[in-house]
Amino acid sequence: MPVEMGGKGGGTNPEQLFAAGFAACFHGSLVLAATRQRLRLPADLGLVATATIGRDPEDGLFALKLSVDVSLPGMARAEAETLIAEAEIICPYAKMARKGVEQSIRLVAG
């Protein structure tokens, strides 16, 4: 269990797995966006996603916080911002973070 939720931490937690999935999905979306825009991504592209547990200001319970840092060395800032904006539209993880996700949580016979 994460420290933020009263646990000892250590090991891989769900937030890290979510961040890894988000990063992989966003990277693929950057590649697709670059292909659509006929841009070449830098070989040393950097992408770091970090997810942590925070507090929801509405109900005081737990909420997921996500930070994504993208580095596109050698690319003009305006071009990079346009590329990132398109990738954010394409990426299903980003859409889920922006709009929520359809979910079904149910008890099944065991």
ABEGO torsion letter per residue (X at the ends): XBAAAGBAEEEBBAAAAAAAAAAAAAAAAAAAAAAAAGBBBBAABBBBBBBBBBBBAAAGBBBBBBBBBBBBBGBBAAAAAAAAAAAAAABAAAAAAAAEBBBBBBBBBX
